[in-house]
């Protein structure tokens, strides 16, 4: 077995992530962070390609629960 470490002073095992205990309360069971990845922020719409799914009106309505 080959062990590759960029910094020999770091431990081999390191805790880097932990899931949230509570389950998100939304129809897609996604965290607020994950939902935020699909939000269109100010100024972003001008930079999105016309084929980006965030431009689809049916997608927006579904996300808004309509």
HTML snippet that shows the backbone in 3Dmol.js (N, CA, C, O; Angstrom):
<script src="https://3Dmol.org/build/3Dmol-min.js"></script>
<div id="view" style="width:600px;height:400px;position:relative"></div>
<script>
const pdb = `
ATOM      1  N   UNK A   1       0.839  -1.175   0.000  1.00  0.00           N
ATOM      2  CA  UNK A   1       0.000   0.000   0.000  1.00  0.00           C
ATOM      3  C   UNK A   1       0.888   1.245   0.000  1.00  0.00           C
ATOM      4  O   UNK A   1       1.863   1.326   0.747  1.00  0.00           O
ATOM      5  N   UNK A   2       0.539   2.200  -0.839  1.00  0.00           N
ATOM      6  CA  UNK A   2       1.299   3.436  -0.930  1.00  0.00           C
ATOM      7  C   UNK A   2       0.530   4.538  -0.214  1.00  0.00           C
ATOM      8  O   UNK A   2      -0.665   4.725  -0.442  1.00  0.00           O
ATOM      9  N   UNK A   3       1.214   5.250   0.636  1.00  0.00           N
ATOM     10  CA  UNK A   3       0.597   6.351   1.375  1.00  0.00           C
ATOM     11  C   UNK A   3       1.135   7.657   0.814  1.00  0.00           C
ATOM     12  O   UNK A   3       2.345   7.880   0.784  1.00  0.00           O
ATOM     13  N   UNK A   4       0.228   8.518   0.371  1.00  0.00           N
ATOM     14  CA  UNK A   4       0.622   9.794  -0.203  1.00  0.00           C
ATOM     15  C   UNK A   4       0.069  10.916   0.672  1.00  0.00           C
ATOM     16  O   UNK A   4      -1.143  11.056   0.835  1.00  0.00           O
ATOM     17  N   UNK A   5       0.970  11.703   1.224  1.00  0.00           N
ATOM     18  CA  UNK A   5       0.575  12.859   2.029  1.00  0.00           C
ATOM     19  C   UNK A   5       1.380  14.056   1.568  1.00  0.00           C
ATOM     20  O   UNK A   5       2.600  13.979   1.419  1.00  0.00           O
ATOM     21  N   UNK A   6       0.678  15.183   1.338  1.00  0.00           N
ATOM     22  CA  UNK A   6       1.379  16.384   0.913  1.00  0.00           C
ATOM     23  C   UNK A   6       2.154  17.012   2.062  1.00  0.00           C
ATOM     24  O   UNK A   6       3.213  17.608   1.867  1.00  0.00           O
ATOM     25  N   UNK A   7       1.605  16.868   3.262  1.00  0.00           N
ATOM     26  CA  UNK A   7       2.255  17.430   4.442  1.00  0.00           C
ATOM     27  C   UNK A   7       2.498  16.291   5.428  1.00  0.00           C
ATOM     28  O   UNK A   7       1.538  15.779   6.003  1.00  0.00           O
ATOM     29  N   UNK A   8       3.737  15.881   5.643  1.00  0.00           N
ATOM     30  CA  UNK A   8       4.009  14.743   6.531  1.00  0.00           C
ATOM     31  C   UNK A   8       3.645  15.013   7.990  1.00  0.00           C
ATOM     32  O   UNK A   8       3.575  14.075   8.784  1.00  0.00           O
ATOM     33  N   UNK A   9       3.413  16.270   8.358  1.00  0.00           N
ATOM     34  CA  UNK A   9       3.046  16.576   9.738  1.00  0.00           C
ATOM     35  C   UNK A   9       1.557  16.393  10.011  1.00  0.00           C
ATOM     36  O   UNK A   9       1.143  16.393  11.170  1.00  0.00           O
ATOM     37  N   UNK A  10       0.740  16.236   8.961  1.00  0.00           N
ATOM     38  CA  UNK A  10      -0.694  16.018   9.149  1.00  0.00           C
ATOM     39  C   UNK A  10      -0.963  14.557   9.474  1.00  0.00           C
ATOM     40  O   UNK A  10      -0.259  13.674   8.983  1.00  0.00           O
ATOM     41  N   UNK A  11      -1.967  14.292  10.292  1.00  0.00           N
ATOM     42  CA  UNK A  11      -2.310  12.903  10.585  1.00  0.00           C
ATOM     43  C   UNK A  11      -2.853  12.209   9.333  1.00  0.00           C
ATOM     44  O   UNK A  11      -3.349  12.864   8.416  1.00  0.00           O
ATOM     45  N   UNK A  12      -2.754  10.894   9.305  1.00  0.00           N
ATOM     46  CA  UNK A  12      -3.222  10.126   8.157  1.00  0.00           C
ATOM     47  C   UNK A  12      -4.733  10.259   8.036  1.00  0.00           C
ATOM     48  O   UNK A  12      -5.252  10.470   6.940  1.00  0.00           O
ATOM     49  N   UNK A  13      -5.444  10.137   9.154  1.00  0.00           N
ATOM     50  CA  UNK A  13      -6.897  10.273   9.139  1.00  0.00           C
ATOM     51  C   UNK A  13      -7.280  11.611   9.751  1.00  0.00           C
ATOM     52  O   UNK A  13      -6.755  12.014  10.789  1.00  0.00           O
ATOM     53  N   UNK A  14      -8.204  12.286   9.086  1.00  0.00           N
ATOM     54  CA  UNK A  14      -8.615  13.599   9.553  1.00  0.00           C
ATOM     55  C   UNK A  14     -10.107  13.760   9.277  1.00  0.00           C
ATOM     56  O   UNK A  14     -10.561  13.525   8.157  1.00  0.00           O
ATOM     57  N   UNK A  15     -10.865  14.155  10.284  1.00  0.00           N
ATOM     58  CA  UNK A  15     -12.306  14.362  10.154  1.00  0.00           C
ATOM     59  C   UNK A  15     -12.529  15.686   9.432  1.00  0.00           C
ATOM     60  O   UNK A  15     -12.155  16.740   9.946  1.00  0.00           O
ATOM     61  N   UNK A  16     -13.145  15.643   8.227  1.00  0.00           N
ATOM     62  CA  UNK A  16     -13.309  16.865   7.450  1.00  0.00           C
ATOM     63  C   UNK A  16     -14.761  17.234   7.182  1.00  0.00           C
ATOM     64  O   UNK A  16     -15.034  18.357   6.759  1.00  0.00           O
ATOM     65  N   UNK A  17     -15.707  16.315   7.417  1.00  0.00           N
ATOM     66  CA  UNK A  17     -17.096  16.616   7.093  1.00  0.00           C
ATOM     67  C   UNK A  17     -18.010  15.812   7.995  1.00  0.00           C
ATOM     68  O   UNK A  17     -17.679  14.706   8.423  1.00  0.00           O
ATOM     69  N   UNK A  18     -19.162  16.390   8.273  1.00  0.00           N
ATOM     70  CA  UNK A  18     -20.161  15.715   9.095  1.00  0.00           C
ATOM     71  C   UNK A  18     -21.537  16.126   8.597  1.00  0.00           C
ATOM     72  O   UNK A  18     -21.769  17.306   8.334  1.00  0.00           O
ATOM     73  N   UNK A  19     -22.449  15.177   8.465  1.00  0.00           N
ATOM     74  CA  UNK A  19     -23.780  15.505   7.956  1.00  0.00           C
ATOM     75  C   UNK A  19     -24.632  16.126   9.050  1.00  0.00           C
ATOM     76  O   UNK A  19     -24.411  15.897  10.239  1.00  0.00           O
ATOM     77  N   UNK A  20     -25.602  16.911   8.629  1.00  0.00           N
ATOM     78  CA  UNK A  20     -26.520  17.548   9.569  1.00  0.00           C
ATOM     79  C   UNK A  20     -27.424  16.489  10.192  1.00  0.00           C
ATOM     80  O   UNK A  20     -27.830  15.542   9.518  1.00  0.00           O
ATOM     81  N   UNK A  21     -27.731  16.645  11.444  1.00  0.00           N
ATOM     82  CA  UNK A  21     -28.578  15.671  12.127  1.00  0.00           C
ATOM     83  C   UNK A  21     -30.031  15.757  11.674  1.00  0.00           C
ATOM     84  O   UNK A  21     -30.683  14.732  11.472  1.00  0.00           O
ATOM     85  N   UNK A  22     -30.539  16.979  11.515  1.00  0.00           N
ATOM     86  CA  UNK A  22     -31.933  17.116  11.122  1.00  0.00           C
ATOM     87  C   UNK A  22     -32.091  16.961   9.618  1.00  0.00           C
ATOM     88  O   UNK A  22     -31.207  17.316   8.838  1.00  0.00           O
ATOM     89  N   UNK A  23     -33.224  16.429   9.238  1.00  0.00           N
ATOM     90  CA  UNK A  23     -33.515  16.232   7.825  1.00  0.00           C
ATOM     91  C   UNK A  23     -34.163  17.509   7.287  1.00  0.00           C
ATOM     92  O   UNK A  23     -35.080  18.038   7.917  1.00  0.00           O
ATOM     93  N   UNK A  24     -33.709  18.014   6.141  1.00  0.00           N
ATOM     94  CA  UNK A  24     -34.297  19.245   5.595  1.00  0.00           C
ATOM     95  C   UNK A  24     -35.791  19.075   5.336  1.00  0.00           C
ATOM     96  O   UNK A  24     -36.243  18.011   4.912  1.00  0.00           O
ATOM     97  N   UNK A  25     -36.553  20.142   5.598  1.00  0.00           N
ATOM     98  CA  UNK A  25     -37.999  20.107   5.436  1.00  0.00           C
ATOM     99  C   UNK A  25     -38.381  20.728   4.095  1.00  0.00           C
ATOM    100  O   UNK A  25     -38.868  21.858   4.042  1.00  0.00           O
ATOM    101  N   UNK A  26     -38.156  19.980   3.014  1.00  0.00           N
ATOM    102  CA  UNK A  26     -38.596  20.415   1.689  1.00  0.00           C
ATOM    103  C   UNK A  26     -38.860  19.183   0.844  1.00  0.00           C
ATOM    104  O   UNK A  26     -38.424  18.085   1.191  1.00  0.00           O
ATOM    105  N   UNK A  27     -39.555  19.350  -0.238  1.00  0.00           N
ATOM    106  CA  UNK A  27     -39.990  18.201  -1.031  1.00  0.00           C
ATOM    107  C   UNK A  27     -38.835  17.439  -1.667  1.00  0.00           C
ATOM    108  O   UNK A  27     -38.997  16.267  -2.007  1.00  0.00           O
ATOM    109  N   UNK A  28     -37.692  18.059  -1.835  1.00  0.00           N
ATOM    110  CA  UNK A  28     -36.558  17.397  -2.461  1.00  0.00           C
ATOM    111  C   UNK A  28     -35.555  16.855  -1.439  1.00  0.00           C
ATOM    112  O   UNK A  28     -34.568  16.226  -1.821  1.00  0.00           O
ATOM    113  N   UNK A  29     -35.793  17.089  -0.159  1.00  0.00           N
ATOM    114  CA  UNK A  29     -34.910  16.666   0.928  1.00  0.00           C
ATOM    115  C   UNK A  29     -33.470  17.110   0.633  1.00  0.00           C
ATOM    116  O   UNK A  29     -32.524  16.329   0.731  1.00  0.00           O
ATOM    117  N   UNK A  30     -33.341  18.382   0.271  1.00  0.00           N
ATOM    118  CA  UNK A  30     -32.032  18.956  -0.009  1.00  0.00           C
ATOM    119  C   UNK A  30     -31.722  20.007   1.048  1.00  0.00           C
ATOM    120  O   UNK A  30     -32.620  20.668   1.569  1.00  0.00           O
ATOM    121  N   UNK A  31     -30.466  20.146   1.349  1.00  0.00           N
ATOM    122  CA  UNK A  31     -30.056  21.162   2.323  1.00  0.00           C
ATOM    123  C   UNK A  31     -30.253  22.556   1.717  1.00  0.00           C
ATOM    124  O   UNK A  31     -30.375  22.703   0.501  1.00  0.00           O
ATOM    125  N   UNK A  32     -30.281  23.565   2.575  1.00  0.00           N
ATOM    126  CA  UNK A  32     -30.414  24.939   2.102  1.00  0.00           C
ATOM    127  C   UNK A  32     -29.254  25.304   1.183  1.00  0.00           C
ATOM    128  O   UNK A  32     -29.434  26.043   0.216  1.00  0.00           O
ATOM    129  N   UNK A  33     -28.083  24.796   1.477  1.00  0.00           N
ATOM    130  CA  UNK A  33     -26.916  25.051   0.642  1.00  0.00           C
ATOM    131  C   UNK A  33     -27.126  24.480  -0.765  1.00  0.00           C
ATOM    132  O   UNK A  33     -26.847  25.150  -1.759  1.00  0.00           O
ATOM    133  N   UNK A  34     -27.619  23.240  -0.842  1.00  0.00           N
ATOM    134  CA  UNK A  34     -27.835  22.602  -2.139  1.00  0.00           C
ATOM    135  C   UNK A  34     -28.904  23.336  -2.946  1.00  0.00           C
ATOM    136  O   UNK A  34     -28.761  23.497  -4.158  1.00  0.00           O
ATOM    137  N   UNK A  35     -29.969  23.778  -2.288  1.00  0.00           N
ATOM    138  CA  UNK A  35     -31.015  24.526  -2.984  1.00  0.00           C
ATOM    139  C   UNK A  35     -30.456  25.852  -3.491  1.00  0.00           C
ATOM    140  O   UNK A  35     -30.801  26.300  -4.585  1.00  0.00           O
ATOM    141  N   UNK A  36     -29.601  26.472  -2.702  1.00  0.00           N
ATOM    142  CA  UNK A  36     -29.020  27.753  -3.084  1.00  0.00           C
ATOM    143  C   UNK A  36     -28.149  27.687  -4.324  1.00  0.00           C
ATOM    144  O   UNK A  36     -27.943  28.706  -4.984  1.00  0.00           O
ATOM    145  N   UNK A  37     -27.634  26.516  -4.655  1.00  0.00           N
ATOM    146  CA  UNK A  37     -26.804  26.390  -5.847  1.00  0.00           C
ATOM    147  C   UNK A  37     -27.590  26.688  -7.114  1.00  0.00           C
ATOM    148  O   UNK A  37     -27.010  27.084  -8.126  1.00  0.00           O
ATOM    149  N   UNK A  38     -28.911  26.501  -7.069  1.00  0.00           N
ATOM    150  CA  UNK A  38     -29.740  26.697  -8.246  1.00  0.00           C
ATOM    151  C   UNK A  38     -30.400  28.076  -8.279  1.00  0.00           C
ATOM    152  O   UNK A  38     -31.098  28.394  -9.241  1.00  0.00           O
ATOM    153  N   UNK A  39     -30.198  28.885  -7.266  1.00  0.00           N
ATOM    154  CA  UNK A  39     -30.822  30.204  -7.232  1.00  0.00           C
ATOM    155  C   UNK A  39     -30.135  31.154  -8.212  1.00  0.00           C
ATOM    156  O   UNK A  39     -28.927  31.087  -8.438  1.00  0.00           O
ATOM    157  N   UNK A  40     -30.939  32.028  -8.776  1.00  0.00           N
ATOM    158  CA  UNK A  40     -30.399  33.042  -9.676  1.00  0.00           C
ATOM    159  C   UNK A  40     -30.208  34.319  -8.869  1.00  0.00           C
ATOM    160  O   UNK A  40     -31.179  34.930  -8.423  1.00  0.00           O
ATOM    161  N   UNK A  41     -28.977  34.711  -8.687  1.00  0.00           N
ATOM    162  CA  UNK A  41     -28.676  35.918  -7.922  1.00  0.00           C
ATOM    163  C   UNK A  41     -28.612  37.125  -8.859  1.00  0.00           C
ATOM    164  O   UNK A  41     -28.562  36.978 -10.080  1.00  0.00           O
ATOM    165  N   UNK A  42     -28.615  38.298  -8.272  1.00  0.00           N
ATOM    166  CA  UNK A  42     -28.587  39.530  -9.051  1.00  0.00           C
ATOM    167  C   UNK A  42     -27.356  39.565  -9.959  1.00  0.00           C
ATOM    168  O   UNK A  42     -26.234  39.330  -9.509  1.00  0.00           O
ATOM    169  N   UNK A  43     -27.574  39.854 -11.214  1.00  0.00           N
ATOM    170  CA  UNK A  43     -26.475  39.933 -12.174  1.00  0.00           C
ATOM    171  C   UNK A  43     -26.120  38.611 -12.829  1.00  0.00           C
ATOM    172  O   UNK A  43     -25.433  38.595 -13.850  1.00  0.00           O
ATOM    173  N   UNK A  44     -26.573  37.513 -12.266  1.00  0.00           N
ATOM    174  CA  UNK A  44     -26.226  36.204 -12.826  1.00  0.00           C
ATOM    175  C   UNK A  44     -26.996  35.915 -14.107  1.00  0.00           C
ATOM    176  O   UNK A  44     -26.453  35.297 -15.022  1.00  0.00           O
ATOM    177  N   UNK A  45     -28.251  36.350 -14.190  1.00  0.00           N
ATOM    178  CA  UNK A  45     -29.090  36.053 -15.345  1.00  0.00           C
ATOM    179  C   UNK A  45     -28.466  36.551 -16.643  1.00  0.00           C
ATOM    180  O   UNK A  45     -28.598  35.904 -17.682  1.00  0.00           O
ATOM    181  N   UNK A  46     -27.792  37.687 -16.592  1.00  0.00           N
ATOM    182  CA  UNK A  46     -27.153  38.232 -17.791  1.00  0.00           C
ATOM    183  C   UNK A  46     -25.998  37.369 -18.279  1.00  0.00           C
ATOM    184  O   UNK A  46     -25.669  37.380 -19.465  1.00  0.00           O
ATOM    185  N   UNK A  47     -25.382  36.625 -17.372  1.00  0.00           N
ATOM    186  CA  UNK A  47     -24.219  35.807 -17.729  1.00  0.00           C
ATOM    187  C   UNK A  47     -24.566  34.353 -18.049  1.00  0.00           C
ATOM    188  O   UNK A  47     -23.718  33.613 -18.548  1.00  0.00           O
ATOM    189  N   UNK A  48     -25.800  33.937 -17.769  1.00  0.00           N
ATOM    190  CA  UNK A  48     -26.181  32.548 -18.019  1.00  0.00           C
ATOM    191  C   UNK A  48     -26.419  32.305 -19.504  1.00  0.00           C
ATOM    192  O   UNK A  48     -26.988  33.164 -20.177  1.00  0.00           O
ATOM    193  N   UNK A  49     -26.000  31.159 -20.031  1.00  0.00           N
ATOM    194  CA  UNK A  49     -26.317  30.848 -21.428  1.00  0.00           C
ATOM    195  C   UNK A  49     -27.818  30.597 -21.570  1.00  0.00           C
ATOM    196  O   UNK A  49     -28.487  30.234 -20.602  1.00  0.00           O
ATOM    197  N   UNK A  50     -28.330  30.787 -22.750  1.00  0.00           N
ATOM    198  CA  UNK A  50     -29.762  30.608 -22.989  1.00  0.00           C
ATOM    199  C   UNK A  50     -30.228  29.182 -22.710  1.00  0.00           C
ATOM    200  O   UNK A  50     -31.412  28.954 -22.460  1.00  0.00           O
ATOM    201  N   UNK A  51     -29.316  28.232 -22.750  1.00  0.00           N
ATOM    202  CA  UNK A  51     -29.673  26.830 -22.531  1.00  0.00           C
ATOM    203  C   UNK A  51     -29.616  26.405 -21.067  1.00  0.00           C
ATOM    204  O   UNK A  51     -29.906  25.248 -20.760  1.00  0.00           O
ATOM    205  N   UNK A  52     -29.254  27.303 -20.160  1.00  0.00           N
ATOM    206  CA  UNK A  52     -29.159  26.962 -18.740  1.00  0.00           C
ATOM    207  C   UNK A  52     -30.546  26.631 -18.189  1.00  0.00           C
ATOM    208  O   UNK A  52     -31.503  27.363 -18.441  1.00  0.00           O
ATOM    209  N   UNK A  53     -30.659  25.537 -17.441  1.00  0.00           N
ATOM    210  CA  UNK A  53     -31.963  25.094 -16.925  1.00  0.00           C
ATOM    211  C   UNK A  53     -32.570  26.087 -15.943  1.00  0.00           C
ATOM    212  O   UNK A  53     -33.780  26.061 -15.717  1.00  0.00           O
ATOM    213  N   UNK A  54     -31.757  26.960 -15.354  1.00  0.00           N
ATOM    214  CA  UNK A  54     -32.294  27.949 -14.424  1.00  0.00           C
ATOM    215  C   UNK A  54     -33.134  29.007 -15.133  1.00  0.00           C
ATOM    216  O   UNK A  54     -33.838  29.773 -14.475  1.00  0.00           O
ATOM    217  N   UNK A  55     -33.073  29.061 -16.441  1.00  0.00           N
ATOM    218  CA  UNK A  55     -33.889  29.991 -17.217  1.00  0.00           C
ATOM    219  C   UNK A  55     -35.265  29.414 -17.539  1.00  0.00           C
ATOM    220  O   UNK A  55     -36.142  30.151 -17.991  1.00  0.00           O
ATOM    221  N   UNK A  56     -35.474  28.136 -17.321  1.00  0.00           N
ATOM    222  CA  UNK A  56     -36.742  27.503 -17.702  1.00  0.00           C
ATOM    223  C   UNK A  56     -37.866  27.954 -16.772  1.00  0.00           C
ATOM    224  O   UNK A  56     -37.767  27.782 -15.557  1.00  0.00           O
ATOM    225  N   UNK A  57     -38.933  28.528 -17.329  1.00  0.00           N
ATOM    226  CA  UNK A  57     -40.031  28.985 -16.472  1.00  0.00           C
ATOM    227  C   UNK A  57     -40.718  27.838 -15.746  1.00  0.00           C
ATOM    228  O   UNK A  57     -41.152  28.011 -14.607  1.00  0.00           O
ATOM    229  N   UNK A  58     -40.826  26.667 -16.377  1.00  0.00           N
ATOM    230  CA  UNK A  58     -41.470  25.536 -15.703  1.00  0.00           C
ATOM    231  C   UNK A  58     -40.624  25.058 -14.517  1.00  0.00           C
ATOM    232  O   UNK A  58     -41.171  24.631 -13.500  1.00  0.00           O
ATOM    233  N   UNK A  59     -39.322  25.126 -14.642  1.00  0.00           N
ATOM    234  CA  UNK A  59     -38.429  24.747 -13.545  1.00  0.00           C
ATOM    235  C   UNK A  59     -38.592  25.711 -12.369  1.00  0.00           C
ATOM    236  O   UNK A  59     -38.671  25.279 -11.219  1.00  0.00           O
ATOM    237  N   UNK A  60     -38.641  27.002 -12.652  1.00  0.00           N
ATOM    238  CA  UNK A  60     -38.823  28.012 -11.602  1.00  0.00           C
ATOM    239  C   UNK A  60     -40.146  27.814 -10.878  1.00  0.00           C
ATOM    240  O   UNK A  60     -40.194  27.889  -9.650  1.00  0.00           O
ATOM    241  N   UNK A  61     -41.222  27.562 -11.623  1.00  0.00           N
ATOM    242  CA  UNK A  61     -42.540  27.363 -11.007  1.00  0.00           C
ATOM    243  C   UNK A  61     -42.546  26.119 -10.117  1.00  0.00           C
ATOM    244  O   UNK A  61     -43.133  26.133  -9.035  1.00  0.00           O
ATOM    245  N   UNK A  62     -41.904  25.058 -10.564  1.00  0.00           N
ATOM    246  CA  UNK A  62     -41.829  23.837  -9.762  1.00  0.00           C
ATOM    247  C   UNK A  62     -41.081  24.083  -8.468  1.00  0.00           C
ATOM    248  O   UNK A  62     -41.506  23.623  -7.408  1.00  0.00           O
ATOM    249  N   UNK A  63     -39.971  24.802  -8.541  1.00  0.00           N
ATOM    250  CA  UNK A  63     -39.188  25.106  -7.342  1.00  0.00           C
ATOM    251  C   UNK A  63     -39.950  26.003  -6.369  1.00  0.00           C
ATOM    252  O   UNK A  63     -39.743  25.931  -5.157  1.00  0.00           O
ATOM    253  N   UNK A  64     -40.829  26.844  -6.901  1.00  0.00           N
ATOM    254  CA  UNK A  64     -41.616  27.739  -6.059  1.00  0.00           C
ATOM    255  C   UNK A  64     -42.900  27.082  -5.568  1.00  0.00           C
ATOM    256  O   UNK A  64     -43.677  27.696  -4.837  1.00  0.00           O
ATOM    257  N   UNK A  65     -43.123  25.830  -5.972  1.00  0.00           N
ATOM    258  CA  UNK A  65     -44.298  25.090  -5.502  1.00  0.00           C
ATOM    259  C   UNK A  65     -45.585  25.462  -6.194  1.00  0.00           C
ATOM    260  O   UNK A  65     -46.665  25.274  -5.635  1.00  0.00           O
ATOM    261  N   UNK A  66     -45.493  25.982  -7.390  1.00  0.00           N
ATOM    262  CA  UNK A  66     -46.698  26.380  -8.128  1.00  0.00           C
ATOM    263  C   UNK A  66     -47.016  25.390  -9.223  1.00  0.00           C
ATOM    264  O   UNK A  66     -47.996  25.563  -9.947  1.00  0.00           O
TER     265      UNK A  66
END
`;
const viewer = $3Dmol.createViewer("view");
viewer.addModel(pdb, "pdb");
viewer.setStyle({}, {cartoon: {color: "spectrum"}});
viewer.zoomTo();
viewer.render();
</script>
